[in-house]
Amino acid sequence: MSSLAIYTSKSKDNPLPKENMTSTKKARGRRGMEEANGKERAREKKDKEEADGKERVREKKDTDGWMELAWIAGLATCLKLLLLPSYHSTDFEVHRHWLAITHTLPLHQWYVDHTTQWTLDYPPFFAWFEWILSHVAAAIDPRIVDLTGGLNYESDACLLFQRVTVILADGLLCFALWSYCSNLCLQKQRLVYVAVLLSPGLFIVDHIHFQYNGFLLGLLLLSLAALREGRDVLGATLFAVLVCFKHLFAIAGPVYLVYLLRHSRGPGMLKRWLLIGISVAAVLSLAFGPFIYYNQIPQLFKRLFPFGRGLCHAYWAPNIWALYNTADKLIGLVIRQFGFKVNMQKAGLTAGLVGDLTPYQVLPQISPLISMMLVLFSMAPCLLEVWKHPCQKKIVRCITYAYACGFMFGWHVHEKASLHFVIPFSLFAVETIRDASNYIFLSIVSYYSLFPLLFNAPEYPIKVILLLLHVSVLYIGFTNHFQDPVSVKLHNSREKMRSKMNSEQDWGLYDNIQVSGNRTGKGLIEHELGLYRLVYLFGFIGVEVCAQILQYSELYLRFPFLPLMLRSIYCAFGMIIGFGSLLSTRLVW
């Protein structure tokens, strides 16, 4: 046998030792593990670099966002300071008197005092807010908080103090805007800041007429920001705090209740419900507990809900009841022309006074219960949608719609209550061109309806310029925003996808979809408004001219309420058109 055959035979009979094969496998395994670890380290390094890049982008966006907010808020503050010496309404004396009540009287007398007609009729938290301010006011000028000696007191120190407190309280609104908008792109942030902080409505109502709506709306926006981020307990607690500051915001309570019940489903549901219940109960106990102790809850609620004041305020808010009042007057006039006897109440609905309930001439009387049922009925589609699909992305729209329902059908609604839905509307007006168009329309109607609050000649150019500048800036801003190919979302495609998306995940995808198309923002806002709404908006020019002519005519001496009535009725039609847009275009659900 040859040596090759012998070697081959030995190789077959005596293979390599097992330890050599094991070491080979181990070496291969080590090499595989090293390669895997290397890939893992490379992947981790890449992920870290991407995360660092995103963090740097986020930090830059945060810094830029803060800068945008700071300069817009600074501009708004400068304008507010220029308005310090302007006209102020009787609300100025109302709030000064509340400073005196809370500073001078013990707690159990706050809601029973009748020193003047300006009785305390806001919830306890706002009373405590006035109590805090009263201690500062007493240090500046003790007469400000003098219960009897300070009646109608309007010194320079008093004027400056009260005006500045409104400006400082608006700081909460700025913080709330940042809390809500910090995750938006810079262009959207800028538009929202301009829409809210430079709102003619807030300038007119808070910084000329005199109220604290910016502060209260700040609480609302903080609650909305918490809900949108999934922090339901915080959102519910902040809403309870808001209602304890101003009870008129409670109109959105049904939407909050349904959303919190349905959105908290899943593991730990009972625990979340318990936390929400305890938090809300703690807020309400803190607010109303002392008055329960003094057995004053019936008196407190009598102050908070003075149903005897009637369905409408002195100046009819532009809602469904303004048209109802007008219809009653016109039908009564026609019936009298045919010789029928109608029980005519002298200046009953048009005296411009806040008084007891006045019967209608022809139409059925509206009671508080009927008004409440209409509010809930109009809110029902929204409540049903929230029950079926409690989505974080849609909750702001639903709450905005709820406040619109309260404004349109509520009892003794003030014209200023339109801010309760116009300001939250601005938060999502940047999402689509349809949202932007509807927001522009409703905001113009709302802000124009506030014009009668400033009836002195020196303030006339102020309110007109504020409105024209605001509309012009927002129109240019929205047009540029939707022309941007990076941010434009083709309107028709979004609407089709929107109707098919109900879950949180779907809406998250929806918010990030960017599609290309030939249609841009230029001219599309006018297209979305439509011819009839554009004609309506230009009709404000004719309405204002007629109102000014009436105000300086002999007819005004006989019918002083006529210019107010004209504006209210025309704006009521606009509000109905805007409210219908919320329904027909599925803005809410």
C-alpha positions as CSV (number, residue, x, y, z in Angstrom):
1,M,0.0,0.0,0.0
2,S,1.4,3.3,-1.0
3,S,2.2,6.0,1.6
4,L,-0.7,8.2,0.2
5,A,-3.2,5.4,0.7
6,I,-1.9,4.7,4.2
7,Y,-2.2,8.5,5.1
8,T,-5.7,8.7,3.6
9,S,-6.8,5.5,5.5
10,K,-5.4,6.9,8.7
11,S,-7.2,10.3,8.2
12,K,-10.5,8.5,7.7
13,D,-10.0,6.2,10.7
14,N,-8.5,9.0,12.9
15,P,-10.3,12.3,12.4
16,L,-9.2,15.6,14.1
17,P,-9.3,15.6,17.8
18,K,-12.6,16.9,19.4
19,E,-10.8,19.7,21.3
20,N,-9.5,21.1,18.0
21,M,-13.0,21.1,16.5
22,T,-14.4,22.8,19.7
23,S,-11.8,25.5,19.6
24,T,-12.6,26.2,16.0
25,K,-16.3,26.6,16.8
26,K,-15.4,28.8,19.7
27,A,-13.3,31.0,17.5
28,R,-16.0,31.3,15.0
29,G,-18.5,32.1,17.7
30,R,-16.2,34.7,19.2
31,R,-15.8,36.3,15.8
32,G,-19.6,36.3,15.3
33,M,-20.1,37.8,18.7
34,E,-17.5,40.5,18.0
35,E,-19.1,41.3,14.7
36,A,-22.6,41.4,16.3
37,N,-21.3,43.6,19.1
38,G,-19.6,45.9,16.6
39,K,-22.8,46.2,14.6
40,E,-24.7,46.9,17.9
41,R,-22.2,49.5,18.9
42,A,-22.4,51.1,15.5
43,R,-26.1,51.1,15.7
44,E,-26.1,52.6,19.2
45,K,-23.7,55.3,18.0
46,K,-25.9,56.1,15.0
47,D,-29.0,56.2,17.2
48,K,-27.2,58.4,19.7
49,E,-26.1,60.8,17.0
50,E,-29.6,60.9,15.6
51,A,-31.0,61.5,19.1
52,D,-28.4,64.2,19.8
53,G,-29.3,65.8,16.5
54,K,-33.0,65.7,17.3
55,E,-32.3,67.1,20.7
56,R,-30.3,69.9,19.2
57,V,-33.1,70.6,16.8
58,R,-35.7,70.5,19.6
59,E,-33.6,72.8,21.8
60,K,-33.2,75.2,18.9
61,K,-36.9,75.1,18.2
62,D,-37.6,75.7,21.9
63,T,-35.2,78.6,21.9
64,D,-36.7,80.1,18.7
65,G,-40.2,79.5,20.0
66,W,-39.5,81.3,23.3
67,M,-38.0,84.2,21.3
68,E,-41.1,84.4,19.1
69,L,-43.4,84.3,22.1
70,A,-41.2,86.9,23.9
71,W,-41.2,89.5,21.2
72,I,-44.9,89.1,20.3
73,A,-45.9,89.2,24.0
74,G,-43.6,92.3,24.3
75,L,-45.3,94.0,21.4
76,A,-48.7,93.2,22.9
77,T,-47.6,94.6,26.3
78,C,-46.5,97.9,24.7
79,L,-49.9,98.3,23.0
80,K,-51.6,97.5,26.4
81,L,-49.5,100.2,28.1
82,L,-50.6,102.7,25.4
83,L,-54.2,101.9,26.3
84,L,-53.8,102.8,29.9
85,P,-55.6,106.2,29.8
86,S,-58.4,104.9,27.5
87,Y,-62.1,104.6,28.4
88,H,-63.1,102.0,30.9
89,S,-66.6,100.7,31.6
90,T,-68.4,100.2,34.9
91,D,-66.6,96.9,35.2
92,F,-63.7,98.9,36.4
93,E,-65.7,100.1,39.4
94,V,-67.1,96.6,39.9
95,H,-63.7,95.1,40.3
96,R,-62.5,98.0,42.5
97,H,-65.5,97.4,44.7
98,W,-64.7,93.7,44.9
99,L,-61.2,94.6,46.1
100,A,-62.9,96.6,48.9
101,I,-65.4,93.8,49.8
102,T,-62.7,91.1,50.1
103,H,-60.3,93.4,52.0
104,T,-62.7,95.0,54.4
105,L,-65.4,92.3,55.1
106,P,-64.9,88.9,56.7
107,L,-65.3,85.8,54.5
108,H,-68.9,85.0,55.5
109,Q,-70.1,88.5,54.4
110,W,-68.5,88.5,50.9
111,Y,-71.7,87.1,49.1
112,V,-74.3,88.9,51.3
113,D,-72.9,92.5,51.0
114,H,-75.3,95.0,49.4
115,T,-73.3,98.2,49.9
116,T,-73.8,99.0,46.2
117,Q,-75.4,97.3,43.2
118,W,-71.9,95.9,42.2
119,T,-72.3,92.7,44.4
120,L,-69.8,89.9,44.2
121,D,-71.1,87.4,41.7
122,Y,-68.0,85.4,40.6
123,P,-67.0,82.1,42.3
124,P,-64.8,81.9,45.4
125,F,-61.4,81.5,43.7
126,F,-61.9,84.8,41.9
127,A,-62.9,86.4,45.1
128,W,-59.6,85.1,46.7
129,F,-57.8,86.5,43.7
130,E,-59.3,89.9,44.4
131,W,-58.4,89.4,48.1
132,I,-54.7,88.9,47.1
133,L,-54.8,92.0,44.9
134,S,-56.5,94.1,47.6
135,H,-53.5,93.8,49.9
136,V,-51.2,95.3,47.3
137,A,-53.8,97.9,46.5
138,A,-54.1,98.9,50.2
139,A,-50.3,99.5,50.3
140,I,-50.5,101.7,47.2
141,D,-53.6,103.7,48.1
142,P,-55.8,102.7,51.0
143,R,-58.8,104.5,49.5
144,I,-59.0,101.9,46.7
145,V,-60.1,99.3,49.3
146,D,-62.4,101.6,51.2
147,L,-65.8,100.0,51.1
148,T,-67.9,103.2,51.3
149,G,-65.4,106.0,50.9
150,G,-63.9,104.5,47.7
151,L,-67.1,104.4,45.7
152,N,-66.4,105.4,42.1
153,Y,-62.8,106.2,43.0
154,E,-60.6,106.7,40.0
155,S,-57.4,108.3,41.0
156,D,-54.3,107.9,38.8
157,A,-52.9,105.3,41.2
158,C,-56.1,103.3,41.2
159,L,-56.3,103.4,37.4
160,L,-52.7,102.4,37.0
161,F,-52.9,99.6,39.6
162,Q,-55.9,97.9,38.1
163,R,-54.7,98.3,34.5
164,V,-51.3,96.8,35.4
165,T,-52.9,93.8,37.2
166,V,-54.7,92.8,34.0
167,I,-51.4,93.1,32.1
168,L,-49.5,91.0,34.6
169,A,-52.3,88.4,34.8
170,D,-51.9,87.9,31.1
171,G,-48.6,86.3,31.9
172,L,-50.5,83.1,32.6
173,L,-51.9,83.2,29.0
174,C,-48.4,83.5,27.6
175,F,-47.3,80.5,29.7
176,A,-50.4,78.5,28.6
177,L,-49.7,79.3,24.9
178,W,-46.1,78.0,25.3
179,S,-47.3,74.9,27.0
180,Y,-49.7,74.1,24.2
181,C,-47.6,75.2,21.2
182,S,-44.1,74.2,22.1
183,N,-44.3,71.0,20.0
184,L,-45.6,72.8,16.9
185,C,-43.3,74.0,14.2
186,L,-42.1,77.6,14.5
187,Q,-44.4,79.0,11.8
188,K,-47.5,77.5,13.5
189,Q,-46.3,78.8,16.9
190,R,-46.0,82.3,15.5
191,L,-49.4,82.3,13.9
192,V,-51.1,81.1,17.2
193,Y,-49.2,83.7,19.3
194,V,-50.3,86.5,17.0
195,A,-53.9,85.3,16.9
196,V,-54.2,85.1,20.7
197,L,-51.8,87.7,22.1
198,L,-52.7,90.4,19.5
199,S,-56.4,89.6,19.6
200,P,-58.6,92.7,19.2
201,G,-61.2,91.0,21.4
202,L,-58.8,90.8,24.3
203,F,-57.6,94.3,23.8
204,I,-61.2,95.7,23.7
205,V,-62.6,93.6,26.6
206,D,-59.7,93.4,29.0
207,H,-57.5,96.4,28.4
208,I,-60.1,99.1,27.4
209,H,-63.5,97.9,28.7
210,F,-61.7,96.2,31.7
211,Q,-61.9,92.5,32.6
212,Y,-59.6,89.6,33.3
213,N,-60.5,87.3,30.4
214,G,-56.9,86.7,29.3
215,F,-56.0,85.3,32.7
216,L,-59.0,83.0,32.7
217,L,-58.4,81.8,29.1
218,G,-54.9,81.0,30.2
219,L,-56.3,78.5,32.7
220,L,-58.5,77.0,29.9
221,L,-55.5,76.7,27.5
222,L,-53.4,75.0,30.2
223,S,-56.2,72.5,30.8
224,L,-56.4,71.8,27.0
225,A,-52.7,71.4,26.8
226,A,-52.7,68.8,29.5
227,L,-55.6,66.9,27.9
228,R,-53.8,66.9,24.5
229,E,-50.7,65.5,26.1
230,G,-52.7,62.7,27.8
231,R,-52.4,64.1,31.3
232,D,-56.1,63.7,32.1
233,V,-55.8,64.2,35.9
234,L,-54.1,67.5,35.5
235,G,-56.5,68.6,32.7
236,A,-59.5,67.8,34.9
237,T,-58.0,69.6,37.9
238,L,-57.2,72.7,36.0
239,F,-60.7,72.8,34.5
240,A,-62.2,72.5,38.0
241,V,-60.0,75.4,39.1
242,L,-61.1,77.4,36.1
243,V,-64.8,76.9,36.9
244,C,-64.1,78.0,40.5
245,F,-62.7,81.2,39.0
246,K,-65.6,81.8,36.5
247,H,-68.5,79.5,36.5
248,L,-69.6,80.3,32.9
249,F,-66.7,78.1,31.6
250,A,-68.6,75.1,33.1
251,I,-70.6,74.9,29.8
252,A,-67.9,72.5,28.5
253,G,-68.3,70.2,31.5
254,P,-70.3,67.5,29.7
255,V,-67.5,67.2,27.1
256,Y,-64.9,67.0,29.8
257,L,-67.0,64.4,31.7
258,V,-67.6,62.1,28.7
259,Y,-64.0,62.4,27.5
260,L,-62.4,61.6,30.9
261,L,-64.7,58.6,31.4
262,R,-63.9,57.1,28.0
263,H,-60.3,58.1,27.6
264,S,-59.3,56.6,30.9
265,R,-60.3,53.1,29.9
266,G,-57.8,50.3,30.0
267,P,-55.5,48.9,32.7
268,G,-55.6,51.0,35.8
269,M,-58.9,52.6,34.8
270,L,-60.4,52.7,38.3
271,K,-57.3,54.2,39.7
272,R,-57.3,57.0,37.1
273,W,-61.0,57.7,37.7
274,L,-60.4,57.8,41.4
275,L,-57.5,60.2,41.0
276,I,-59.6,62.5,38.8
277,G,-62.5,62.3,41.2
278,I,-60.3,63.1,44.3
279,S,-58.5,66.0,42.5
280,V,-61.8,67.6,41.3
281,A,-63.5,67.1,44.7
282,A,-60.5,68.6,46.5
283,V,-60.6,71.7,44.3
284,L,-64.4,72.1,44.8
285,S,-64.0,71.6,48.5
286,L,-61.3,74.2,48.8
287,A,-63.5,76.7,46.9
288,F,-66.9,76.1,48.4
289,G,-66.0,74.4,51.7
290,P,-65.9,77.6,53.8
291,F,-69.3,78.6,52.5
292,I,-70.8,75.2,53.3
293,Y,-69.5,75.8,56.8
294,Y,-71.3,79.2,57.0
295,N,-74.4,77.7,55.4
296,Q,-74.3,80.2,52.5
297,I,-74.4,77.9,49.5
298,P,-77.9,78.9,48.5
299,Q,-77.0,82.6,48.7
300,L,-73.8,82.0,46.8
301,F,-75.6,80.2,44.0
302,K,-78.2,82.9,43.9
303,R,-75.4,85.3,43.1
304,L,-73.7,83.1,40.6
305,F,-77.0,82.2,38.7
306,P,-79.3,85.2,38.6
307,F,-81.9,83.8,36.3
308,G,-84.2,86.7,36.9
309,R,-82.0,88.9,34.7
310,G,-83.7,87.5,31.7
311,L,-82.8,85.6,28.5
312,C,-80.7,88.4,27.0
313,H,-78.2,90.9,28.2
314,A,-78.6,94.7,27.8
315,Y,-76.8,94.5,24.4
316,W,-78.1,91.4,22.7
317,A,-75.3,88.9,22.2
318,P,-75.2,87.9,18.5
319,N,-76.8,84.5,18.9
320,I,-80.0,82.7,18.2
321,W,-81.9,84.7,20.8
322,A,-81.1,88.0,19.1
323,L,-83.0,86.8,16.0
324,Y,-85.7,85.4,18.3
325,N,-86.2,88.8,19.9
326,T,-86.3,90.5,16.5
327,A,-88.8,88.0,15.2
328,D,-91.1,88.6,18.2
329,K,-91.0,92.4,17.6
330,L,-91.6,92.1,13.8
331,I,-94.5,89.6,14.2
332,G,-96.1,91.8,16.9
333,L,-95.8,94.8,14.6
334,V,-97.4,93.0,11.6
335,I,-100.2,91.6,13.8
336,R,-101.0,95.1,15.1
337,Q,-101.2,96.4,11.5
338,F,-104.1,93.9,10.9
339,G,-106.0,95.3,13.9
340,F,-105.2,92.6,16.4
341,K,-104.4,93.6,19.9
342,V,-101.0,92.6,21.2
343,N,-99.7,93.1,24.7
344,M,-96.9,95.5,24.0
345,Q,-94.2,95.7,26.7
346,K,-92.7,99.2,26.6
347,A,-89.0,98.9,25.7
348,G,-89.2,95.4,27.1
349,L,-86.4,93.8,25.1
350,T,-84.6,96.8,23.8
351,A,-84.2,99.2,26.8
352,G,-80.6,98.2,27.2
353,L,-81.1,97.5,30.9
354,V,-80.5,94.4,32.9
355,G,-83.7,93.6,34.8
356,D,-86.3,91.0,35.5
357,L,-87.7,88.6,32.9
358,T,-89.8,90.4,30.2
359,P,-92.6,88.5,28.5
360,Y,-92.5,88.2,24.7
361,Q,-95.4,89.8,22.7
362,V,-96.2,86.8,20.5
363,L,-93.6,84.0,20.6
364,P,-93.4,81.5,23.5
365,Q,-91.5,82.5,26.6
366,I,-88.0,80.9,26.8
367,S,-87.1,79.6,30.3
368,P,-83.7,78.7,31.7
369,L,-84.6,75.0,31.4
370,I,-85.4,75.3,27.7
371,S,-82.2,77.2,27.1
372,M,-80.2,74.5,28.9
373,M,-81.9,71.7,26.9
374,L,-81.1,73.5,23.6
375,V,-77.5,73.8,24.6
376,L,-77.2,70.1,25.4
377,F,-79.1,69.1,22.3
378,S,-76.8,71.1,20.1
379,M,-73.8,69.6,21.9
380,A,-75.1,66.0,21.5
381,P,-73.3,65.2,18.2
382,C,-70.0,66.2,19.8
383,L,-70.7,64.2,23.0
384,L,-71.6,61.2,20.9
385,E,-68.3,61.5,18.9
386,V,-66.3,61.9,22.1
387,W,-68.0,58.8,23.6
388,K,-67.2,56.7,20.5
389,H,-63.7,58.0,19.8
390,P,-62.2,59.8,22.9
391,C,-59.2,61.1,20.9
392,Q,-56.6,63.5,22.4
393,K,-56.1,65.1,19.0
394,K,-59.7,66.1,18.7
395,I,-60.5,67.2,22.3
396,V,-59.6,70.8,21.7
397,R,-62.0,71.0,18.7
398,C,-64.8,69.4,20.7
399,I,-64.4,71.8,23.7
400,T,-64.3,74.7,21.3
401,Y,-67.6,73.5,19.8
402,A,-69.1,73.1,23.2
403,Y,-68.4,76.8,24.0
404,A,-69.9,77.8,20.7
405,C,-73.1,75.8,21.6
406,G,-73.3,77.7,25.0
407,F,-72.9,81.0,23.2
408,M,-75.6,80.3,20.6
409,F,-78.3,78.9,22.9
410,G,-77.2,79.9,26.5
411,W,-79.2,81.9,29.0
412,H,-78.3,85.6,29.5
413,V,-75.1,85.3,27.4
414,H,-72.8,88.3,27.2
415,E,-71.3,89.3,23.8
416,K,-67.8,88.9,25.5
417,A,-68.5,85.1,25.8
418,S,-67.6,84.7,22.1
419,L,-64.0,84.8,23.2
420,H,-64.5,81.4,25.0
421,F,-64.6,79.6,21.6
422,V,-62.7,82.1,19.3
423,I,-59.5,81.9,21.4
424,P,-59.3,78.1,21.6
425,F,-60.2,78.0,17.9
426,S,-57.0,79.7,17.1
427,L,-55.0,76.7,18.5
428,F,-56.1,74.5,15.6
429,A,-56.7,77.1,13.0
430,V,-53.2,76.5,11.7
431,E,-53.9,72.8,10.8
432,T,-55.8,73.1,7.6
433,I,-56.9,75.9,5.2
434,R,-60.5,75.1,6.0
435,D,-59.7,75.6,9.7
436,A,-58.0,78.9,8.9
437,S,-60.8,80.2,6.8
438,N,-63.5,79.3,9.4
439,Y,-61.4,80.9,12.1
440,I,-60.9,84.2,10.1
441,F,-64.6,84.4,9.5
442,L,-65.7,83.7,13.0
443,S,-63.1,85.9,14.6
444,I,-64.1,88.9,12.4
445,V,-67.8,88.4,13.4
446,S,-66.9,88.0,17.0
447,Y,-64.6,91.0,17.3
448,Y,-66.9,93.3,15.4
449,S,-69.7,92.3,17.7
450,L,-67.6,93.8,20.6
451,F,-67.5,97.3,19.0
452,P,-70.5,98.6,20.9
453,L,-68.6,98.1,24.2
454,L,-66.5,101.1,23.1
455,F,-69.0,103.8,22.3
456,N,-66.8,106.9,22.8
457,A,-65.4,108.8,19.9
458,P,-61.7,108.6,20.9
459,E,-61.8,104.8,21.0
460,Y,-63.5,104.4,17.6
461,P,-60.3,104.5,15.5
462,I,-58.6,102.3,18.0
463,K,-61.1,99.4,17.6
464,V,-61.3,99.7,13.8
465,I,-57.5,99.8,13.4
466,L,-57.0,96.8,15.8
467,L,-59.5,94.7,13.8
468,L,-58.2,95.6,10.4
469,L,-54.5,95.1,11.3
470,H,-55.3,91.8,13.0
471,V,-57.2,90.4,10.0
472,S,-54.6,91.6,7.6
473,V,-51.7,90.1,9.5
474,L,-53.5,86.7,10.0
475,Y,-54.5,86.6,6.3
476,I,-51.0,87.1,5.2
477,G,-49.6,84.7,7.8
478,F,-52.1,81.9,6.9
479,T,-51.5,82.5,3.1
480,N,-47.7,82.2,3.5
481,H,-48.1,79.2,5.8
482,F,-50.2,77.2,3.4
483,Q,-48.0,78.2,0.5
484,D,-44.9,76.7,2.1
485,P,-44.3,73.3,0.4
486,V,-42.9,71.9,3.6
487,S,-46.0,72.6,5.7
488,V,-48.8,72.5,3.2
489,K,-51.1,69.5,3.5
490,L,-53.3,69.1,0.5
491,H,-56.8,70.0,1.7
492,N,-58.9,67.4,-0.2
493,S,-56.6,64.5,0.6
494,R,-56.6,65.4,4.3
495,E,-60.3,65.6,4.5
496,K,-60.8,62.2,2.9
497,M,-58.3,60.6,5.3
498,R,-59.7,62.5,8.2
499,S,-63.2,60.8,7.7
500,K,-61.5,57.4,8.0
501,M,-59.4,58.0,11.0
502,N,-60.7,57.6,14.5
503,S,-57.9,56.1,16.7
504,E,-55.2,58.0,18.5
505,Q,-52.6,56.3,16.3
506,D,-54.5,57.2,13.1
507,W,-54.7,60.9,14.1
508,G,-51.0,60.9,15.0
509,L,-50.3,59.7,11.4
510,Y,-52.8,62.2,10.1
511,D,-51.0,65.1,11.8
512,N,-47.6,64.1,10.2
513,I,-48.9,63.5,6.6
514,Q,-47.5,65.9,4.1
515,V,-48.6,65.6,0.5
516,S,-47.7,67.6,-2.5
517,G,-50.1,69.3,-4.9
518,N,-50.6,72.3,-7.1
519,R,-53.1,74.1,-4.9
520,T,-51.4,76.4,-2.3
521,G,-52.6,79.0,0.2
522,K,-52.7,81.8,-2.3
523,G,-56.4,82.4,-3.1
524,L,-57.5,79.3,-1.3
525,I,-58.6,81.0,1.8
526,E,-61.1,83.1,-0.3
527,H,-62.1,79.9,-2.1
528,E,-62.8,78.2,1.2
529,L,-64.8,81.1,2.5
530,G,-67.0,81.1,-0.5
531,L,-68.8,83.9,-2.2
532,Y,-71.7,84.2,0.3
533,R,-69.3,84.5,3.3
534,L,-67.1,87.1,1.5
535,V,-70.2,89.1,0.6
536,Y,-71.3,88.9,4.2
537,L,-68.0,90.1,5.5
538,F,-68.0,93.1,3.1
539,G,-71.5,93.8,4.4
540,F,-70.0,95.0,7.7
541,I,-69.0,98.2,5.9
542,G,-72.6,99.0,5.1
543,V,-73.8,98.0,8.6
544,E,-71.2,100.2,10.3
545,V,-72.1,103.2,8.0
546,C,-75.8,102.7,8.8
547,A,-75.1,102.5,12.5
548,Q,-73.1,105.7,12.5
549,I,-75.8,107.5,10.6
550,L,-78.5,106.3,12.9
551,Q,-76.4,107.3,15.9
552,Y,-76.4,111.0,14.8
553,S,-79.9,111.1,13.5
554,E,-83.2,112.2,15.1
555,L,-84.4,108.6,15.0
556,Y,-81.7,107.8,17.6
557,L,-83.5,110.1,20.1
558,R,-86.6,107.9,19.9
559,F,-84.9,104.5,19.5
560,P,-81.4,104.7,21.2
561,F,-81.1,100.9,21.0
562,L,-81.5,100.8,17.2
563,P,-77.7,100.9,16.3
564,L,-77.0,98.2,18.8
565,M,-79.8,96.1,17.5
566,L,-78.6,96.5,13.9
567,R,-75.1,95.3,14.8
568,S,-76.4,92.5,17.0
569,I,-78.8,91.1,14.3
570,Y,-76.2,91.3,11.5
571,C,-73.6,89.6,13.7
572,A,-76.1,86.9,14.8
573,F,-76.5,85.9,11.1
574,G,-72.7,85.6,10.9
575,M,-72.5,83.5,14.1
576,I,-75.2,81.2,12.7
577,I,-73.2,80.8,9.4
578,G,-70.0,80.1,11.4
579,F,-71.8,77.7,13.7
580,G,-73.2,75.9,10.7
581,S,-69.7,75.6,9.2
582,L,-68.6,73.8,12.3
583,L,-71.4,71.2,11.6
584,S,-71.4,70.9,7.9
585,T,-67.6,70.7,7.4
586,R,-67.1,68.2,10.2
587,L,-64.7,70.5,11.9
588,V,-65.4,68.7,15.1
589,W,-66.0,65.1,14.4
